[in-house]
Amino acid sequence: MIFEHLSEDVRAFADANIGFVDSAVDRIVPPAEEGETDPLAVTVETFSEWIVDQTQFVGDIPAIAGMECTDNLMAFVERKLFTLNTGHLITAYLGVLAGHETIKDSIEDEAIRADVTAAMQESGEVLIRRYGFDADAHGAYIQKILGRFANPYLRDEVDRVGRQPIRKLSPQDRLIKPLNGTLEYGLPNGHLLKGIAAAFLYKNDDDPQAVELQAMFAEQGFEKTLAHYSELNVDSEIVTLAHEAYLALK
């Protein structure tokens, strides 16, 4: 899009001298505290990860504090999506059902922690098969994320994390993409299915997507609604299993 605004000479210079580098950023940033008036007041966790695609630089790669380089960015994009994002969302949806207000309270509920851990292990097996991540190292990564969810200094509300369930049920997002990976490799997925089922029990009148999801669900039923947003085959066994998970959770 930038190149559309450049003359041929400048475009040639840009081709030879400028790289547009994709990156993956991992850091939990909840909204500002209620009553905060400074627009620059931002609270973040201590943990941070910034991984960049080293193949997209032009010329020497600069040394920037905190920047980690990789020649396989998608492996780390999916590691974050399948672990942090998947776990965060399932924690939120199960937390809502249990009456918790925050991610911290939810993950400190032993039953929820067990379900979330198991779901991240299911998605983690996909990553291990697909990208060759070390199983022990990935297990440690999961434990680190569980610790981040319990951070007492961040008030991360379950309603914030659970918002936009339609987007989060889409084929390339944090619930369906790892589920499809388990189907690809023939792996267990019962706890991921429980997270998907929980999305259908998330109600938030202040979230247009939650309202839309519930409206279609009421009209079309679970299987057609899930298939519509996830692009899974409505007649597939996995959609039937997701429906069973919903009935069990309900």
Secondary structure, 3 states (H helix, E strand, C coil): CCHHHCCHHHHHHHHHHCCCCCEEEECCCCCCCCCCCCCCCCCCCCCCEEEEEHHHCCCCCCCCCCEEEECCHHHHHHHHHHHHHHHHHHHHHHHHHHCCCEHHHHHCCHHHHHHHHHHHHHHHHHHHHHHCCCHHHHHHHHHHHHHHHCCCCCCCEHHHHHCCHHHHCCCCCCCHHHHHHHHHHCCCCHHHHHHHHHHCCCCCCCCHHHHHHHHHHHHHCHHHHHHHHHCCCCCCHHHHHHHHHHHHHC
